Amino acid sequence: MLKVMIVEDEKPILELIEMLINKNQQLSIIGSFVNPIEALKEFPLLKPDVVFLDIEMPKMTGLQLAEKMLEINENIQIVFLTAYRQYALDAFKVHAVDYIMKPIRPNSIDRITDRLMKIHELLSFKTELKETHFVSLKCLGTFEVRNNDNKTLVKWPTKKTEELFSYLLMHHDQIVTKWKLIDLFWAELEESRAIQNLYNTIYRIKKVVKENNLLIQIEKTTEGYSLKKDQSIIFDVEVLRKYIQQHLKVTKRNVDESEGVFSLYKGTLFGSKDCLWGLNYRVEMTEHYTKLARNLVLYYLENNQTDQAVIKLNQYLSIYPLNEEMNLLLLKLYSTYYAETNHLNDHYQHFKKLLNDELGIQPPLEAQKMIRGIV
């Protein structure tokens, strides 16, 4: 059962929400407030799983209150209550799970309860993982290795050590010849010195692995080296690759898994770390992520969840802001479903400025025609 807090400044609506939630056997109210400041004060003490927030409130808006609650508990599930559809997009900017349009109807609460329960189970599973010993390897958006308490960031003695480890990791369970490694990392050195540098760097990697109990082995073979990792290790690149191989499209059955994989992607492979050998892998990961984003958007559109599709596009564009396909799709959705708002013009101007600043070009003709249609 999920513990629920309600914050709604209109007493009649608050009482209606209480009545509807009390009829749901999976939800239990632990606090109701008409004053958002008082609710924020009690929030750390009550420790709810879910908060239902009105957006338009005096003294503090629901969006402001949500931001402060997330600072206290990043896993809190937030459901917004609003009479205005345009607020829905703002709601998702603070990672809202969903929103309910006023007037509140009897099926409004039941509609989102299953999703709240699924997310709660996923968060509980993540908490259990944090309390167990496992190694986390992140390459999407950064390069980060944490040791078996999942808290301590592994420190590498040299940049070359870190880069060679990342290369072996991307090729785990494969034998990489020493000559391949020398050609990639020490091509400028004469042979004997390059071989010695390779041996020293492998030694440093093994030392780091051992000191941090990484459940990883660097095996020497007659041809070269091979990195073997324990199956319990969570490796974001591997998760994304396997998902793309196994799922051609997003369905009702796998949408939660799809969202989980989508959330793992924090940016391009290795983030700001430059490595020439990683360029092809960076393209591969970007293509996988784009395919997943596109499939999620199509799923939400096919199921009449336009707001979710728009949020997914905005999340994608926060990483790849110049992607023409995704920008055009977002503009079309704004034009079709949010004609009464300024979202279309705002995003067009943002896209136009990006193209001009980064590439010195104008938006595609299709985008220009859309914007002319509303002027």
C-alpha positions in Angstrom: 0.0 0.0 0.0 1.3 3.4 -1.0 1.4 6.3 1.6 -0.3 9.4 0.1 0.0 13.1 0.9 -2.5 15.6 -0.7 -1.9 19.4 -1.1 -4.9 21.3 -2.5 -5.8 24.8 -1.4 -9.6 24.4 -2.3 -11.2 22.6 0.6 -14.1 21.0 -1.5 -11.7 19.6 -4.0 -9.4 18.3 -1.2 -12.3 16.5 0.4 -13.3 15.0 -3.0 -9.8 13.7 -3.5 -9.7 12.2 0.0 -13.0 10.4 -0.7 -11.8 8.9 -4.0 -8.4 7.8 -2.6 -10.1 6.2 0.5 -12.0 4.0 -1.9 -8.8 2.7 -3.4 -7.3 -0.3 -1.5 -3.8 0.4 -2.8 -3.6 3.9 -1.4 -3.6 5.2 2.1 -3.8 8.9 3.1 -1.2 10.0 5.7 -1.7 13.8 5.4 -3.9 16.4 3.7 -3.1 20.1 3.5 -4.5 23.3 2.1 -1.3 25.2 2.9 1.7 24.2 0.7 4.2 25.7 3.2 2.8 23.6 6.0 2.8 20.5 3.8 6.5 21.1 3.0 7.3 21.3 6.7 5.6 18.0 7.4 6.8 16.2 4.3 10.1 14.9 5.8 8.3 13.6 8.8 5.4 11.9 7.1 7.6 10.3 4.3 4.9 9.7 1.8 5.4 7.5 -1.3 3.1 9.7 -3.5 2.1 13.4 -3.3 -1.0 14.8 -5.1 -0.3 18.5 -5.7 -2.5 21.3 -7.0 -0.5 23.5 -9.4 -2.1 26.9 -8.8 -1.8 27.7 -5.1 -1.1 30.9 -3.1 2.3 31.5 -1.4 3.9 28.6 -3.3 2.9 26.9 -6.6 2.7 23.2 -6.9 5.6 23.2 -9.3 7.8 25.1 -6.7 6.6 22.7 -4.0 7.5 19.7 -6.1 11.0 21.0 -6.7 11.6 21.4 -2.9 10.2 18.0 -2.2 12.4 16.4 -4.8 15.4 18.0 -3.1 14.4 16.1 0.1 13.4 12.8 -1.6 14.4 12.3 -5.2 12.2 9.2 -5.4 9.0 10.8 -4.4 6.2 10.2 -6.9 4.3 13.4 -7.8 0.9 13.6 -9.4 -0.3 17.1 -10.3 -3.9 18.3 -10.2 -4.7 21.0 -12.7 -7.6 22.7 -14.5 -5.4 23.8 -17.4 -3.9 21.4 -20.0 -0.9 23.6 -20.8 0.4 23.1 -17.2 0.8 19.4 -18.0 4.1 20.0 -19.9 5.5 22.0 -17.0 4.5 19.3 -14.6 6.8 16.7 -16.3 9.8 19.1 -16.1 9.9 18.3 -12.4 9.6 14.6 -13.2 5.9 14.2 -12.4 4.6 10.7 -12.8 1.3 11.9 -14.1 -1.4 14.6 -13.8 -5.1 14.7 -13.3 -7.3 17.2 -15.0 -10.0 18.9 -13.0 -12.8 18.3 -12.4 -11.7 15.1 -10.6 -13.7 12.1 -11.7 -14.1 8.7 -9.9 -11.9 6.9 -12.4 -9.1 9.5 -12.3 -7.3 8.0 -9.3 -7.8 4.4 -10.4 -6.3 5.3 -13.8 -2.9 6.1 -12.4 -2.7 3.7 -9.5 -1.3 0.8 -11.4 1.5 3.0 -12.7 2.2 4.3 -9.3 2.5 0.8 -8.0 4.8 -0.3 -10.8 7.1 2.6 -10.2 7.1 2.0 -6.5 8.2 -1.6 -7.1 11.0 -0.5 -9.4 12.2 2.1 -6.8 12.1 -0.5 -4.1 14.2 -2.9 -6.3 16.7 -0.1 -6.9 16.9 0.5 -3.2 17.6 -3.2 -2.6 20.3 -3.1 -5.2 22.0 -0.2 -3.4 22.0 -2.2 -0.2 23.7 -5.2 -1.8 27.2 -5.4 -3.1 27.5 -4.9 -6.9 29.6 -3.0 -9.3 28.1 -0.2 -11.5 29.7 0.7 -14.8 28.5 3.8 -16.6 29.6 4.9 -20.0 26.6 6.8 -21.3 27.1 10.4 -20.6 30.3 9.9 -18.6 32.8 7.2 -17.7 32.2 6.1 -14.1 33.1 3.0 -12.2 31.9 2.5 -8.6 33.2 -0.3 -6.4 31.2 -3.0 -4.6 29.5 -0.7 -2.2 28.1 1.3 -5.2 29.1 4.6 -3.4 32.8 5.0 -3.8 34.0 6.3 -7.2 37.0 4.3 -8.5 40.0 6.5 -9.0 42.4 5.7 -11.9 46.2 6.4 -11.5 46.6 7.7 -15.0 44.4 8.8 -17.9 45.9 6.0 -20.0 44.9 3.4 -17.4 41.3 4.6 -17.4 41.1 4.7 -21.2 42.6 1.2 -21.7 40.2 -0.2 -19.1 37.3 1.4 -20.9 38.4 -0.1 -24.2 38.7 -3.6 -22.7 35.3 -3.1 -21.1 33.7 -2.2 -24.4 35.2 -5.4 -25.8 34.6 -7.6 -22.8 34.7 -11.4 -23.3 36.8 -10.8 -26.5 40.5 -11.3 -26.9 42.3 -8.1 -27.9 45.8 -8.6 -29.2 48.6 -6.7 -27.6 49.6 -5.4 -31.0 46.1 -3.9 -31.4 46.4 -2.2 -28.1 49.9 -0.9 -28.8 48.7 0.4 -32.2 45.8 2.2 -30.5 47.5 3.7 -27.4 51.3 3.8 -28.1 51.7 3.9 -31.8 54.2 6.8 -31.5 56.6 4.8 -29.4 59.3 2.3 -30.5 58.2 -1.3 -30.0 60.1 -2.3 -26.8 59.0 0.8 -25.0 55.4 0.5 -26.2 55.3 -3.1 -24.9 56.6 -2.1 -21.5 54.0 0.7 -21.3 51.3 -1.8 -22.1 52.5 -4.3 -19.4 52.7 -1.4 -16.8 49.2 -0.2 -17.7 47.7 -3.7 -17.5 49.4 -4.1 -14.1 47.8 -0.8 -12.9 44.4 -1.9 -14.1 44.6 -5.2 -12.2 45.7 -3.3 -9.1 42.7 -1.0 -9.3 40.4 -3.9 -9.9 41.7 -5.8 -6.9 41.7 -2.9 -4.5 38.1 -2.1 -5.3 36.8 -5.7 -5.5 35.3 -5.1 -9.0 34.4 -8.7 -9.8 36.3 -8.3 -13.0 39.3 -10.2 -14.3 41.9 -9.2 -16.9 43.1 -12.5 -18.4 46.3 -12.8 -20.4 46.2 -15.1 -23.4 48.8 -16.1 -25.9 47.3 -13.5 -28.3 46.7 -10.6 -25.9 44.2 -9.8 -23.1 40.5 -10.3 -22.3 38.3 -8.6 -19.8 35.8 -10.9 -18.0 33.1 -9.4 -15.8 30.7 -11.0 -13.3 27.1 -11.3 -14.5 25.9 -9.3 -11.5 27.7 -6.2 -12.8 25.3 -3.5 -14.2 26.8 -2.1 -17.4 24.6 0.6 -19.1 26.0 0.0 -22.6 25.2 -3.7 -22.4 21.7 -3.1 -21.1 20.9 -0.7 -24.0 22.4 -3.1 -26.6 20.5 -6.1 -25.3 17.2 -4.2 -25.2 17.5 -3.0 -28.8 18.4 -6.6 -29.9 15.3 -8.1 -28.1 12.6 -5.5 -28.8 11.5 -4.3 -32.2 8.9 -1.9 -30.8 7.5 -0.6 -27.5 4.3 -2.4 -26.3 2.1 -2.3 -23.3 4.0 -5.3 -22.0 7.4 -3.8 -22.2 6.8 0.0 -21.8 8.0 0.1 -18.2 11.2 -1.7 -19.2 11.6 0.6 -22.1 11.3 3.6 -19.9 13.9 2.2 -17.5 16.4 1.6 -20.3 15.7 5.1 -21.7 16.4 6.6 -18.3 19.9 5.0 -18.2 21.0 7.2 -21.1 22.6 10.3 -19.7 24.5 11.5 -22.8 26.9 10.4 -25.6 29.3 7.5 -24.9 32.0 8.6 -22.4 30.6 12.1 -22.3 33.2 14.7 -22.7 36.1 12.2 -22.7 37.8 12.1 -26.1 38.9 8.8 -27.6 39.2 8.3 -31.3 38.7 4.5 -31.0 35.3 5.2 -29.5 33.8 7.2 -32.3 32.0 4.2 -34.0 30.7 3.0 -30.7 29.4 6.5 -29.9 27.5 6.5 -33.2 26.1 3.1 -32.4 24.8 4.1 -28.9 23.3 7.3 -30.3 21.4 5.3 -32.9 20.1 2.9 -30.3 19.0 5.7 -28.1 17.3 7.5 -31.0 15.5 4.3 -32.0 14.3 3.8 -28.4 13.1 7.4 -28.1 11.3 7.2 -31.4 9.5 3.9 -30.5 8.4 5.4 -27.1 7.0 8.5 -28.8 5.1 6.3 -31.3 3.7 4.1 -28.5 2.4 7.1 -26.6 0.9 8.6 -29.7 -0.8 5.4 -30.6 -2.3 5.2 -27.1 -3.5 8.8 -27.1 -0.9 9.9 -24.5 0.3 13.0 -26.3 1.7 14.7 -23.2 4.0 11.7 -22.6 5.1 11.7 -26.2 6.0 15.4 -25.9 7.9 14.9 -22.7 9.9 12.1 -24.3 10.8 14.3 -27.2 11.9 17.1 -24.9 14.0 14.6 -22.9 15.7 13.4 -26.1 16.3 16.9 -27.3 17.9 17.9 -24.0 20.8 15.6 -25.1 20.6 15.9 -28.9 19.1 19.4 -29.4 19.9 19.6 -33.2 18.2 16.3 -34.3 16.0 17.5 -37.1 13.6 14.6 -37.1 12.8 14.9 -33.4 12.5 18.7 -33.6 10.0 18.5 -36.5 7.9 15.9 -34.7 7.8 18.0 -31.6 6.8 21.1 -33.6 4.0 19.1 -35.2 2.7 17.9 -31.9 2.7 21.5 -30.5 0.9 22.7 -33.7 -1.7 19.9 -33.5 -2.4 19.4 -29.8 -1.3 22.7 -28.1 -2.5 25.3 -30.6 -3.8 27.4 -27.7 -0.4 27.7 -26.1 2.9 29.4 -27.1 4.8 26.1 -27.1 5.1 26.0 -30.9 6.5 29.4 -31.4 8.8 29.1 -28.3 10.3 25.9 -29.5 10.6 27.1 -33.1 12.6 30.2 -31.9 14.7 28.0 -29.7 15.5 25.6 -32.5 16.1 28.4 -35.0 18.7 30.0 -32.6 20.4 26.7 -32.0 20.8 26.1 -35.8 22.1 29.5 -36.4 24.5 29.5 -33.5 25.9 26.0 -34.1 25.6 25.5 -37.8 24.8 28.9 -39.3 21.7 27.6 -41.1 17.9 28.2 -41.0 15.3 25.7 -39.8 14.0 23.3 -42.5 11.2 24.5 -44.7 8.7 22.2 -43.1 9.3 24.0 -39.8 9.1 27.4 -41.4 5.8 26.5 -43.0 4.4 25.4 -39.6 5.4 28.7 -37.9 4.0 30.8 -40.8 0.7 29.0 -40.3 0.2 30.5 -36.8 1.5 34.0 -37.5 
